[in-house]
Amino acid sequence: MKKLFKTFNEKETEKLGEALGNFLAPGDIIALEGELGAGKTAFTRGIARALGVEDDVTSPTFTIINEYPAAMPFVHMDAYRLRNPEEIEDIGFSDYLTGYVVVIEWADMIEFQLPDDVLWVKITVEGDSTRNICFSSQSHRFDQILQELKLN
């Protein structure tokens, strides 16, 4: 299933992430795609807020993995600086596949290492602040979430 949203500023992009975050559970993996500055981290901040993260959510570009304490454990990963896709396993990726909600920026760089049950979110830039956010899933669980997902 595919579903497309359009946001017109960073706040709306965060709000859409928060709307999605309200449906997520431990074990869910959100795979983000989009060029630099597309809004991947803003979207992730919204998810984190919905999960109860109180810390500032920043891009893990240099740390690769940021783990946030919350009512629902949350991990934010960034595959951009990995020298090779196998390096994700060296930093403990598989340890986070259960018990955490995981959001991965630049997930297309490690796509073959992801399980099948992943929600893909592609963010494309249109103008200065407008974003097209396309969700795609091949999972019954995520398809159900996408049917209910709204930006209000």
C-alpha positions in Angstrom: 0.0 0.0 0.0 1.1 3.5 -0.7 -0.1 6.8 0.8 1.0 10.3 0.0 0.9 13.4 2.2 2.0 16.9 1.5 3.3 19.2 4.3 3.9 22.9 3.9 6.4 23.6 6.7 8.6 21.8 9.2 6.0 21.9 11.9 3.5 20.0 9.7 6.2 17.5 8.9 6.9 16.9 12.6 3.1 16.7 13.2 2.8 13.9 10.6 5.6 12.1 12.3 3.8 12.4 15.6 0.6 11.1 14.0 2.4 8.1 12.8 4.2 7.7 16.2 0.8 7.3 17.9 0.3 4.0 16.1 3.8 2.5 16.6 4.9 -0.3 18.9 8.2 -2.0 19.9 9.5 -3.9 17.0 8.3 -1.4 14.4 10.9 -0.2 11.9 10.5 3.1 10.0 12.9 3.4 7.0 13.4 7.0 5.8 14.7 8.1 2.4 15.3 11.7 1.3 18.0 14.1 0.3 19.9 16.2 2.8 17.6 18.8 4.3 14.4 17.0 3.2 13.0 16.8 6.7 13.9 13.3 7.9 15.0 14.5 11.4 12.0 16.8 11.7 9.7 13.8 10.9 11.6 11.7 13.4 11.2 14.4 16.1 7.5 14.0 15.7 7.6 10.2 16.1 9.8 10.6 19.2 7.4 13.1 20.8 4.5 10.6 20.3 6.5 7.9 22.0 7.2 10.1 25.0 10.8 11.2 24.3 11.5 14.3 26.3 15.2 14.8 25.1 16.1 16.9 22.1 16.1 14.6 19.0 19.0 15.3 16.7 20.4 13.6 13.7 22.7 10.7 14.6 24.8 11.4 11.5 28.1 11.0 13.4 27.1 8.8 16.2 25.1 6.4 13.9 22.7 5.4 16.7 20.9 7.6 19.3 18.9 5.7 21.9 16.3 7.7 23.8 14.7 6.7 27.0 10.9 6.9 26.9 7.7 5.1 27.9 8.3 3.2 24.6 12.0 2.7 23.9 13.1 4.5 20.8 16.2 4.4 18.6 17.1 6.8 15.8 19.8 5.5 13.4 21.5 7.1 10.4 23.2 4.9 7.8 24.6 7.9 5.8 28.2 7.6 7.1 28.6 3.9 7.0 31.5 2.8 4.9 29.7 -0.4 3.9 26.3 -1.8 4.6 27.7 -4.6 6.8 29.0 -2.0 9.3 25.5 -1.6 10.7 25.8 -5.1 12.2 29.1 -4.2 13.8 27.3 -1.4 15.8 24.6 -3.7 17.1 21.7 -3.1 14.8 20.1 -6.5 15.4 20.0 -5.8 19.1 17.4 -3.1 18.4 15.0 -5.1 16.2 12.9 -6.2 19.1 11.8 -4.1 22.1 12.3 -0.7 20.3 10.7 1.5 17.8 13.5 2.1 15.3 13.7 5.0 12.8 16.5 4.8 10.2 17.6 7.7 8.1 19.2 6.9 4.8 17.7 3.3 5.1 18.1 2.7 1.4 21.8 2.3 2.0 21.2 -0.8 4.2 18.0 -2.0 2.5 19.1 -5.6 2.0 19.7 -5.9 5.8 16.3 -4.8 6.8 13.5 -7.2 7.6 10.5 -7.3 5.2 8.1 -5.8 7.7 9.3 -2.2 7.4 7.4 1.0 6.7 9.2 3.1 4.0 8.9 6.8 4.1 10.3 8.8 1.2 10.4 12.6 1.7 10.9 14.7 -1.4 11.4 18.5 -1.5 9.1 20.7 -3.4 10.1 24.4 -3.2 11.5 25.9 0.0 9.3 24.3 2.7 6.8 22.0 1.0 7.4 18.2 1.3 5.9 15.3 -0.4 5.9 12.4 2.0 5.2 9.0 0.5 4.6 6.0 2.8 4.9 2.5 1.3 4.4 -0.9 2.9 4.1 -4.5 2.1 2.9 -5.4 5.6 -0.7 -5.9 6.8 0.1 -4.1 10.1 1.5 -1.0 8.4 -1.2 -1.1 5.8 -3.8 -0.8 8.6 -1.9 2.1 10.1 -1.7 3.9 6.8 -5.5 3.5 6.3 -6.0 5.4 9.7 -3.1 7.9 9.4 -4.3 11.5 9.0 -2.5 14.9 9.2 -4.7 17.2 11.4 
